[in-house]
Amino acid sequence: CGDEEDCPHDTENDIDSDYICGNEDSCPYDAANDEDSDNLCKNLDSCPFDQENDIDSDQICSPLDDCPFDFEHDADQDGICGSIDSCPYDAANDFDSDQICGDEDSCNEDNENDVDNDDICGEIDRCPYDAENDADSDELCSTDDSCPHDAQNDVDSDALCSDADSCP
């Protein structure tokens, strides 16, 4: 009657007070009985509210982990987790939209990436489409210079550049 145990086969008599006797309780020391449903009782679960149990192994449980699938926690600190960041080590995230991350992009502000291959990035190259960069120093890029190797640009107006004109 009053002196009977609620759980006669449980020596600890429902120690977690969840109204399930310990001999029948899958988690006898966990009143919530595996609250996150990961098959680990709370007293054995390093992340008792994280069903994935710290899937990225960074020692931060998912409810507290801003980047639950990124072990490095947004390494470039641009606010985009590395698991979804197209440039996980480049905070500028391909600033010039050329599909090359800034940490690998020699011309980070030139989306054509030094198209004339003169080792001068387009945003500072006075002649971005002229590999010779105004070879005759007449202030005209070869793409706009009718005589790219004639600094005087056909001085006698005979339609022949001085490098090909027998009488310049």
Order of alpha helices (4+ residues) and beta strands (2+ residues): none
